Amino acid sequence: MLTEPDPAFNSKMYATVGGPWQWTVREAWTLQDWGRWLRQPGRETWVLWLEGQAAGYAELDAEDAGHHTDVEIAYFGLAPGHTGRGWGAHLLTAVTEHAWNIGARWPDLSPVTRVWVHTCTSDGPHALANYRARGFVAYRTTEEERADGEGSGNAGGG
C-alpha cells in the first residue's frame, strides 16, 4: 500500500493501466483533483511491484453507511506487458483481502459487509473470470450505449 497519497503516481497508473481499456472518467483530473480524492478516509492505493517497477495497481474506496462499510475496488489492472502471467490473479487476491480488512487500517469505519467491483465488456478478456475465481458474483448486469455507439454490457460484482 502507498502509505502517503501520491496524486502524480495515481494519475500515471490510471493512464498507464487504463489507457488500453479506454478509461476516461478521470482523464481531465488535475493533480489537485487526485489529491482531494486520495485524501478521503478509507481510500487506499495498492501496487504490484516487479523488479522495482509498478506492474499493476488497485484503488480501494470504502464507503461507511453508519452500520456497515462497502468497499469498492474502484480501479484495478496491470500495466501493458504484465498481463497473461498470473499477476492479475495474485494482485486481485491480495487487494480483496486488504479490502475485507480495511477496518484495521481505518478504525473509524464500520465493519465491512461487502467488497465489490464494477467491470464491463471493455475490460481485459480475463477480467470477469479473474473476479469470479476470487469469489465475486454478478450482482447486476446492464446494457449501456457507449459514446462511440457500440453496446457495452456491464456486470457489477459483490
Protein Blocks (a to p, Z undefined) as FASTA:
>chain_A
ZZbdcfklmmmmmmmmmmmnopaklmmpcfklmmmmmmpghiacddddeehiafbdcddd
dddehjaccdddfbgcddehigonopmmmmmmmmmmmmmmmmmmmmmbccdfbdcddddf
kbcfklmmmmmmnopacfbdcddddfkopacdddddZZ
